[in-house]
Amino acid sequence: MALSPALTPVLFTGLIGWAYYRRIRGSFGRQPWRPRRTGFRLAFLTFALVGLGMAARYVPHVALAVGGGLAVGALLGLLALQHTQVAVVDGKRWFTPNPWIGGALSLLLLGRLAWRFGSGALSGGAAQMSQNASPLTLCIAATLVAYYLVNGIGLMMRMRRLATTIA
């Protein structure tokens, strides 16, 4: 049974929607600490950071936007980390992230991508997309990447300190 090429955009859109649902859901309420998942996420975000660096280097007129987004994201990550609570409950480590900063950044990127998709900017091939590279979209993406990197690294450090205090 072969998959119809006409279903590919629908399935891809559904996959992106599911990923965003999980990302936004993970910004609210107490979350169990999963060091392997966090390590995998940090590795993926590092790969995304390299991609953003390449875009800043090779795509015209986006370097300042990417750099500004990285700086804002790092500052927001530090701010959110200050408002993240960590605790040990029944011998397991948990954290409660700041829901507003991460959720707002995720919705901002989703809204921007929807705007770009609705305006037809993402309907061309890869060559057309590099010509239509939006500094605003890359700035928002850089903000998110830096936010989640700083927040993830900081949370990992706090959880390690918490593990040494309970051991």
Backbone as numpy.savetxt, mean C-alpha at the origin, in Angstrom:
# Nx Ny Nz CAx CAy CAz Cx Cy Cz
-11.56 -26.74 -20.45 -12.42 -25.57 -20.45 -11.52 -24.34 -20.45
-11.61 -23.56 -21.50 -10.78 -22.37 -21.66 -11.50 -21.14 -21.13
-10.73 -20.22 -20.58 -11.27 -18.97 -20.06 -11.45 -17.99 -21.21
-12.60 -17.39 -21.29 -12.89 -16.43 -22.34 -12.08 -15.15 -22.12
-11.42 -14.63 -23.17 -10.67 -13.38 -23.01 -11.56 -12.21 -22.59
-12.84 -12.29 -22.90 -13.74 -11.20 -22.51 -13.94 -11.14 -21.00
-13.70 -12.25 -20.31 -13.86 -12.28 -18.85 -12.63 -11.78 -18.10
-11.51 -11.65 -18.79 -10.27 -11.24 -18.13 -10.39 -9.90 -17.42
-10.92 -8.84 -18.04 -11.05 -7.58 -17.31 -11.96 -7.69 -16.09
-13.02 -8.48 -16.21 -13.94 -8.64 -15.09 -13.26 -9.36 -13.93
-12.53 -10.42 -14.25 -11.83 -11.16 -13.20 -10.72 -10.32 -12.57
-9.99 -9.58 -13.40 -8.92 -8.72 -12.88 -9.49 -7.63 -11.98
-10.61 -7.03 -12.40 -11.25 -6.01 -11.57 -11.73 -6.61 -10.25
-12.28 -7.81 -10.31 -12.71 -8.48 -9.09 -11.55 -8.78 -8.16
-10.41 -9.18 -8.73 -9.23 -9.46 -7.93 -8.71 -8.19 -7.25
-8.68 -7.09 -7.99 -8.25 -5.82 -7.40 -9.22 -5.40 -6.30
-10.52 -5.56 -6.54 -11.52 -5.22 -5.52 -11.35 -6.05 -4.26
-11.10 -7.34 -4.42 -10.91 -8.22 -3.28 -9.66 -7.81 -2.50
-8.58 -7.48 -3.22 -7.33 -7.05 -2.56 -7.56 -5.77 -1.78
-8.30 -4.83 -2.36 -8.56 -3.58 -1.64 -9.49 -3.80 -0.46
-10.45 -4.67 -0.59 -11.32 -4.99 0.54 -10.49 -5.52 1.71
-9.57 -6.45 1.42 -8.71 -7.00 2.48 -7.81 -5.93 3.07
-7.27 -5.05 2.22 -6.37 -4.00 2.70 -7.10 -3.02 3.61
-8.29 -2.62 3.20 -9.05 -1.66 4.00 -9.57 -2.33 5.26
-10.03 -3.59 5.16 -10.50 -4.31 6.34 -9.38 -4.47 7.37
-8.15 -4.62 6.90 -7.01 -4.76 7.80 -6.63 -3.47 8.50
-7.28 -2.37 8.16 -6.99 -1.09 8.81 -7.87 -0.84 10.02
-8.81 -1.72 10.29 -9.77 -1.50 11.37 -9.76 -2.66 12.35
-9.79 -2.32 13.62 -9.92 -3.32 14.68 -8.60 -4.01 15.02
-8.66 -4.82 16.05 -7.49 -5.54 16.53 -7.12 -6.63 15.53
-5.83 -6.70 15.23 -5.32 -7.65 14.24 -4.29 -8.57 14.89
-4.29 -9.84 14.54 -3.24 -10.73 15.06 -1.92 -10.41 14.37
-0.83 -10.53 15.12 0.50 -10.28 14.55 0.94 -11.51 13.77
1.21 -11.32 12.50 1.66 -12.39 11.63 2.99 -11.97 11.01
4.10 -12.35 11.63 5.41 -11.87 11.16 5.76 -12.31 9.75
5.39 -13.52 9.34 5.70 -13.96 7.98 4.95 -13.14 6.95
3.68 -12.90 7.20 2.88 -12.10 6.29 3.44 -10.68 6.20
3.84 -10.14 7.34 4.41 -8.79 7.34 5.72 -8.77 6.59
6.56 -9.78 6.77 7.81 -9.85 6.03 7.59 -9.96 4.53
6.62 -10.77 4.12 6.29 -10.88 2.70 5.79 -9.55 2.17
4.93 -8.89 2.92 4.39 -7.58 2.50 5.51 -6.55 2.38
6.44 -6.56 3.32 7.57 -5.62 3.25 8.46 -5.91 2.04
8.66 -7.18 1.72 9.45 -7.52 0.53 8.74 -7.04 -0.73
7.45 -7.25 -0.81 6.68 -6.79 -1.97 6.71 -5.27 -2.09
6.56 -4.59 -0.95 6.59 -3.12 -0.98 7.97 -2.59 -1.35
9.02 -3.29 -0.96 10.36 -2.90 -1.37 10.51 -3.02 -2.88
9.95 -4.08 -3.45 9.94 -4.25 -4.90 9.16 -3.12 -5.56
8.02 -2.74 -4.99 7.24 -1.62 -5.52 8.02 -0.31 -5.40
8.76 -0.15 -4.31 9.58 1.04 -4.13 10.65 1.15 -5.23
11.25 0.03 -5.59 12.23 0.02 -6.67 11.55 0.42 -7.98
10.34 -0.09 -8.21 9.60 0.29 -9.42 9.28 1.77 -9.45
8.90 2.32 -8.32 8.63 3.76 -8.26 9.91 4.57 -8.49
11.01 4.06 -7.97 12.29 4.73 -8.22 12.65 4.72 -9.69
12.37 3.62 -10.36 12.64 3.55 -11.80 11.71 4.49 -12.56
10.47 4.57 -12.14 9.55 5.51 -12.79 10.02 6.94 -12.59
10.48 7.25 -11.38 10.97 8.60 -11.11 12.19 8.92 -11.97
12.97 7.92 -12.24 14.19 8.13 -13.03 13.91 8.23 -14.53
13.01 7.39 -15.04 12.88 7.27 -16.49 11.61 7.87 -17.08
10.59 8.11 -16.29 9.36 8.71 -16.82 9.45 10.22 -16.61
9.28 10.97 -17.68 9.43 12.43 -17.55 8.39 13.04 -16.61
8.81 14.01 -15.85 7.94 14.86 -15.03 7.29 14.18 -13.84
7.83 13.07 -13.36 7.21 12.43 -12.19 8.16 12.32 -11.01
9.41 12.68 -11.17 10.39 12.49 -10.09 10.02 13.28 -8.84
9.62 14.53 -9.02 9.26 15.35 -7.86 8.01 14.80 -7.16
7.05 14.34 -7.94 5.82 13.78 -7.37 6.11 12.51 -6.57
6.96 11.64 -7.13 7.30 10.40 -6.42 8.08 10.72 -5.15
9.04 11.63 -5.23 9.81 12.00 -4.04 8.94 12.63 -2.97
8.05 13.52 -3.38 7.13 14.14 -2.42 6.20 13.12 -1.80
5.70 12.19 -2.61 4.83 11.14 -2.09 5.54 10.25 -1.08
6.80 9.93 -1.37 7.57 9.11 -0.43 7.77 9.83 0.90
8.06 11.13 0.83 8.26 11.89 2.07 6.97 11.99 2.88
5.87 12.30 2.22 4.58 12.41 2.92 4.17 11.05 3.50
4.36 10.00 2.71 4.01 8.65 3.19 4.81 8.23 4.40
6.11 8.56 4.39 6.96 8.21 5.54 6.51 8.96 6.79
6.18 10.23 6.63 5.70 11.01 7.79 4.36 10.48 8.30
3.45 10.15 7.38 2.16 9.59 7.80 2.35 8.22 8.45
3.30 7.43 7.96 3.58 6.13 8.56 4.07 6.27 9.99
4.94 7.24 10.22 5.42 7.49 11.59 4.30 7.97 12.50
3.44 8.85 11.97 2.30 9.34 12.75 1.34 8.21 13.10
1.02 7.37 12.12 0.12 6.25 12.37 0.74 5.25 13.34
2.05 5.07 13.26 2.72 4.14 14.15 2.63 4.60 15.60
2.66 5.91 15.82 2.50 6.44 17.18 1.12 6.14 17.74
0.13 6.00 16.86 -1.25 5.76 17.30 -1.64 4.29 17.18
-0.68 3.43 16.87 -0.94 1.99 16.81 -0.68 1.39 18.18
-1.62 0.59 18.65 -1.49 -0.03 19.96 -1.08 -1.48 19.78
-0.16 -1.94 20.60 0.27 -3.34 20.59 -0.02 -3.93 21.96
-0.34 -5.22 21.97 -0.67 -5.87 23.23 -0.44 -7.38 23.11
-0.31 -8.00 24.25 -0.24 -9.46 24.33 -1.52 -9.91 25.02
-2.27 -10.77 24.34 -3.51 -11.31 24.89 -3.43 -12.83 24.78
-3.53 -13.49 25.92 -3.45 -14.95 25.98 -2.17 -15.48 25.33
-1.06 -14.78 25.53 0.22 -15.22 25.01 0.46 -14.93 23.54
-0.48 -14.28 22.88 -0.33 -13.95 21.46 -0.24 -12.44 21.30
0.56 -12.04 20.33 0.74 -10.60 20.08 -0.34 -10.10 19.11
-0.88 -8.94 19.44 -1.92 -8.29 18.65 -1.56 -6.83 18.48
-2.11 -6.22 17.44 -1.96 -4.78 17.27 -3.27 -4.20 16.75
-3.50 -2.96 17.12 -4.67 -2.22 16.65 -4.15 -1.00 15.90
-4.25 -1.03 14.55 -3.71 0.08 13.77 -4.61 1.30 13.84
-4.01 2.44 13.49 -4.80 3.66 13.35 -5.66 3.49 12.10
-6.98 3.52 12.25 -7.82 3.21 11.10 -7.94 4.33 10.08
-7.75 5.54 10.48 -8.09 6.66 9.61 -7.04 6.96 8.57
-5.79 6.91 8.93 -4.75 7.28 7.97 -4.63 6.22 6.87
-4.47 4.97 7.24 -4.34 3.91 6.24 -5.59 3.76 5.39
-6.76 3.82 6.01 -8.00 3.71 5.25 -8.20 4.87 4.29
-7.88 6.07 4.74 -8.03 7.25 3.88 -7.06 7.19 2.70
-5.82 6.76 2.93 -4.86 6.66 1.83 -5.28 5.60 0.82
-5.78 4.48 1.30 -6.24 3.43 0.39 -7.42 3.90 -0.45
-8.37 4.56 0.18 -9.52 5.08 -0.57 -9.11 6.18 -1.54
-8.13 6.98 -1.17 -7.63 8.02 -2.07 -7.04 7.41 -3.34
-6.21 6.37 -3.19 -5.64 5.73 -4.37 -6.72 5.04 -5.19
-7.64 4.37 -4.55 -8.72 3.70 -5.27 -9.55 4.71 -6.05
-9.85 5.85 -5.43 -10.59 6.91 -6.12 -9.82 7.46 -7.29
-8.52 7.64 -7.13 -7.70 8.17 -8.22 -7.64 7.17 -9.38
-7.47 5.90 -9.07 -7.45 4.89 -10.13 -8.80 4.81 -10.84
-9.88 4.93 -10.09 -11.21 4.93 -10.72 -11.36 6.15 -11.63
-10.86 7.29 -11.21 -10.91 8.50 -12.03 -10.12 8.30 -13.32
-8.91 7.75 -13.18 -8.07 7.52 -14.37 -8.71 6.49 -15.29
-9.29 5.45 -14.72 -9.94 4.43 -15.52 -11.16 5.01 -16.24
-11.93 5.81 -15.54 -13.12 6.43 -16.13 -12.80 7.42 -17.22
-11.65 8.07 -17.13 -11.27 9.03 -18.16 -10.59 8.37 -19.34
-10.41 7.06 -19.29 -9.83 6.32 -20.41 -8.32 6.30 -20.44
-7.68 6.80 -19.42 -6.22 6.87 -19.41 -5.57 5.50 -19.28
-6.27 4.53 -18.75 -5.69 3.21 -18.54 -6.13 2.20 -19.60
-6.82 2.64 -20.64 -7.35 1.71 -21.62 -6.36 1.34 -22.71
-5.26 2.09 -22.84 -4.26 1.79 -23.87 -3.29 0.73 -23.41
-2.30 0.45 -24.24 -1.27 -0.52 -23.89 -0.25 0.09 -22.95
0.82 -0.67 -22.72 1.87 -0.21 -21.79 2.57 1.04 -22.32
2.78 1.12 -23.63 3.45 2.29 -24.19 2.61 3.55 -23.98
1.30 3.43 -24.19 0.44 4.59 -23.99 0.35 4.96 -22.51
0.37 3.96 -21.63 0.30 4.25 -20.20 1.55 5.00 -19.74
2.73 4.68 -20.28 3.93 5.39 -19.86 3.90 6.83 -20.36
3.26 7.07 -21.51 3.13 8.43 -22.00 2.11 9.21 -21.19
1.11 8.53 -20.64 0.06 9.17 -19.86 0.34 9.10 -18.37
1.56 8.80 -17.97 1.88 8.65 -16.55 1.50 9.93 -15.81
0.66 9.78 -14.83 0.18 10.92 -14.07 1.05 11.13 -12.83
1.61 12.31 -12.68 2.38 12.58 -11.46 1.52 12.44 -10.20
0.26 12.82 -10.27 -0.61 12.70 -9.10 -0.82 11.23 -8.72
-1.08 10.38 -9.70 -1.28 8.96 -9.41 -0.02 8.34 -8.82
1.13 8.66 -9.41 2.39 8.11 -8.88 2.72 8.69 -7.51
2.34 9.94 -7.26 2.54 10.54 -5.94 1.72 9.80 -4.89
0.46 9.51 -5.21 -0.40 8.78 -4.27 0.13 7.37 -4.06
0.56 6.71 -5.13 1.12 5.36 -4.99 2.38 5.39 -4.14
3.25 6.37 -4.35 4.47 6.48 -3.55 4.14 6.76 -2.09
3.11 7.57 -1.87 2.69 7.85 -0.49 2.26 6.56 0.20
1.46 5.74 -0.50 1.00 4.48 0.08 2.17 3.53 0.34
3.06 3.39 -0.62 4.18 2.48 -0.45 5.04 2.90 0.74
5.37 4.18 0.81 6.20 4.65 1.94 5.46 4.49 3.26
4.17 4.79 3.26 3.38 4.66 4.49 3.42 3.22 5.00
3.12 2.27 4.13 3.07 0.88 4.58 4.45 0.32 4.89
5.49 0.80 4.20 6.85 0.35 4.55 7.26 0.85 5.93
7.11 2.14 6.16 7.50 2.71 7.46 6.66 2.10 8.58
5.37 1.99 8.34 4.48 1.44 9.35 4.81 -0.04 9.62
5.06 -0.81 8.57 5.37 -2.23 8.74 6.69 -2.45 9.45
7.71 -1.70 9.07 9.01 -1.84 9.72 8.92 -1.41 11.19
8.24 -0.30 11.44 8.08 0.16 12.81 7.29 -0.82 13.66
6.24 -1.39 13.08 5.44 -2.36 13.81 6.25 -3.62 14.10
7.06 -4.04 13.14 7.91 -5.21 13.36 8.88 -4.96 14.51
9.46 -3.77 14.56 10.38 -3.43 15.65 9.65 -3.40 16.99
8.46 -2.84 17.02 7.69 -2.80 18.28 7.29 -4.19 18.74
6.94 -5.05 17.81 6.56 -6.42 18.17 7.76 -7.21 18.68
8.92 -6.97 18.13 10.13 -7.64 18.64 10.43 -7.21 20.06
10.29 -5.87 20.33 10.49 -5.38 21.68 9.46 -5.97 22.64
8.23 -6.10 22.16 7.17 -6.67 22.98 7.46 -8.14 23.29
8.00 -8.87 22.32 8.32 -10.28 22.54 9.43 -10.43 23.57
10.38 -9.51 23.60 11.46 -9.60 24.60 10.97 -9.27 25.99
9.94 -8.42 26.10 9.43 -8.08 27.43 8.57 -9.19 28.01
7.95 -10.01 27.16 7.10 -11.09 27.70 7.89 -12.39 27.86
9.07 -12.48 27.27 9.85 -13.72 27.33 10.56 -13.87 28.65
